[in-house]
Amino acid sequence: MTRALPDSLLNERRAIRTLTLPGLIRLITEIDDNGPISHRYGSLQGAFGDLTPGQLRHAIDTARALDLVHSDETTPDRYRLTESGEALAEVYDTAARWARARQYPAATSDFVTRVQHTLQLHIRAPHPSGPALEPSAPRNALADWLQSNPRALDHANARSSQEPAEGGRAA
């Protein structure tokens, strides 16, 4: 017999699943690393040519819903990170650095895979046994971000009854 998890833990896990969508990780880190994405024709698709239009749209819609990006049709910079988006980019960087130092999940993993697997450790085992995979820095950064951004938990709760909209996986 299994016990049901508290709603707060379920919402946190849903939020982490959302935050580890490949398209969202790519969008946030692309803007963080290279600056705002402009209105120039093809600049958005050029930056994310390997994502399908559906993956890209879902990433943008999710980022807007979570107040991670600001989009303004009247300025040259169409998409730029909000303060919350900049903080999430730092969480992603922290997770990737931790994973790279430990060659987790594998020695040749890419950035997105490292971020996904590291942050998802929190979903699989809130208190993993053994210190080898204890991601204290990423776990703390993520917990701080979630506490500062309750909108992510609310968004996860609202989407819990819907099917995931992002089809496929991105590199």
N, C-alpha and C positions, 0 to 999 in steps of 0.2 A: 504494500500500500504506500503510495507516495503522497506527501503533503503538498498542498498548493503553496506556491511562493507568494509572499506579500505583494500587493499591487505596486508598492514603491520599487521593489526589486525587479518586478516584471517590466515596469516602465523604464527603469535604468537599462536593463538588457535590451529593450527595444530601441532606446536612444543610441546605445552603443552600436547596434546593428545598422542603424541609419548613418551614424557617423563613420562607419567603416565601409560604406558603399564606395566602390572604386572610382566612379565618376565624381563623387563629392570630394574624395581625397585629392584626386587630380585637379579639380577646379580650384580648390582652396590653395593647394601648394603651387600651382602654376601662377596664380595671381600673387601669392606671397613671394615667390622667387623672382618673377619677371615683371611685376607691376600690373596695374590695371589693364584690362583688355579693352581696346578701343572700338569705335564704330566702323573702322575701315572695313570695307568689304572683304570677307573671308578671314578676318583676324580671329574670330571665335572658332570657326571650323579648322583653321590652320593650326591653332594651338592644340586642338584636340582631334586631329584627323583620324586617330585610331578608335575613337568612341563613336558609336552609332548616334544618329540624331536623337533617338529616344533616350539613350543613356545621358547624353549631354543635356537635353531638356529636363530630364528628371533631376540631374545634379543641380542645375540652375534653379529649378522650382523648389527643391529641398533647401538649397542655400538661402533662397529668399525667405522661405517660410521660417527658417531658423534665425533669420536676421544675421546671416554670415556675410552676405554680399549686398552691396547697394548698387542698384542699377538706375541709371538716369539717361534717358534718351536724348536729353538736350546738351549734355556735356561730351567732350571728346573721349573721356574715359567711361565706357559703357558699364563695365562691371569692375567694382573695386571692393576690397574687404572692409567690413565694418570692424569696430574694435573687437567684437566677439569673434569674427572670422580670423583676425590676426592672432587672437589668443588660441583658437583652435589650431591654426597653423603651427604654433609653438608646441601644442600637445602632440601633433603629428611628428614634428621634428624630434621631440623627446622620445617618442616611441620608436622611431626609426633608429636613432642613435643607440638606444638601449639594445635593440634587436641586432643591429650591425655589430656591436661589441661582443655579442654572444653568438653570432652567426645563427640567429633565430629568424625564421624557422629552418633556414638552410644557408649555407655559406654563399650561395649565388642568388639569393632572393632579391627582388627589386624593391624599391621604396614602398610602393602601394601594398605589396604582399607583407612586408615587414610591419607596416603600420597596422594593417588588418589583423594579422595574427597576434601581435602584441596587445592591442586593445581588446581583442576578443578573448584573451586569457581571462579577463575579468568576468566575462559572461560564463565561461566554462567552469571556473572554480574561483569563487570570491575569496577563498582562503586556500590556495593551492598548497599541497604538501611538498615539502622540500624547498630549500632556498635557491636551487639552481635556476628555476624559472620565475622566481618572485620578481615581478616588474615594479619595484617600489616607485621609481621615478615616474614611469608612465602611468601607473595606477594613481599616484598622487596628483599628477597633472590633470588626468582625466576627471578624477573626483572633484578637484577644485573647479575645473571648467564646467562640469555639470551643475555644481552648486551655484556657480555664478550665472548660469544660463538655464534657468528652469524651463524656458521656452522649449528646449530640446526634449525634456521629459513630457511636457504637455503635448508636443507634436507627436511623440512616440505613442502616447496614450490615445490620441485622436486617430492615428493611423493603424492602431492595433487590430482593428477588424477588417482592414483592407489588405488586398494582395500587394506584395512588393511590386513597384512600378518599373524598376530598373531591370531590363532584360539583359542577360549575358554578363560577361565579366570583362573588365578592361585591364590592360597591362599596366 
